[in-house]
Amino acid sequence: MKAKEIRQMTGNELNSRLLELKTELFNLRFQLATGQLDNPLRIKSVRKDIARVKTIIQERELGIGREV
C-alpha cells in the first residue's frame, strides 16, 4: 500500500485499516511462532503499512501536509 493511496482515505477508513493491519500482524506473528508462516517478509511489509497509516493519521491531527 502506497502513501498516496492512504492519503485518499477518510479518517474512519484509516482507523478501520489500522485495525485490520494490526490483526493481520498478530496473526502473522502467531503463524511465525507455530512454524506455519509461508512468507516471513510479509511481517515487515505489514509493519511498514501500519507505520504509514499512523503517520498520516498523525499528520492530519497536527494539520501537516495536504488534506484530501
N, C-alpha and C positions, 0 to 999 in steps of 0.2 A: 504494500500500500504506500502510495506516494503522498508527500505532504500536500501537494496540490489537491488531491482527491479529498484529503481530510479537511482542508480548509473550506471546502464546499459544503460540508455537513453542518447541520444545525446543532445547537447546544445539546438537545435531547439525543440526537443521533450520536454525538460524540460520547456522551455518557453511556449509552447502551453499547456502543462499540468497545469502549474501555472495559466494561463488564464482561463482554464476550471474550475479549483478548485475555483478560485475567483468568477466566475459566479455562480457556484453551491452554494457557501456560501451566495452570495447575494440573490439568490432565496430561500434558506432555511430561511434566516432572514426575508424575505418578508412573507413567509408562517407562520412563528412564530408570526409575528405582526398581521396577519389576522386570526390567530387561526386555520390554516389548516395543521399545521405540525404534521405528524404522529409519527416521531421518533426524539425527541429533542436531543438525544445523537449523531445524525449524524452531528450536527453542530460542536461538539467537535472533532470528527474524521476528518472532513474536515479541520478544523483549524490546526490540527497536521500534516496533509498531506501537507498543504501549508508551514508550518514551515520546514518540511523535505526537500521539493523541494528547498526552498530558501536557506537552509543550504548547500545543495550540490552545488547549483549554486555559492554560495559564496566561498566554498572550492575550486572549480575549478578556480575561478578568482584569488584566493590567491596562488594557486598551492599546497594546502594542500591535503593530502590523496592520494588515488590512482586513476588514470585515466583509464577509460575503453575504 
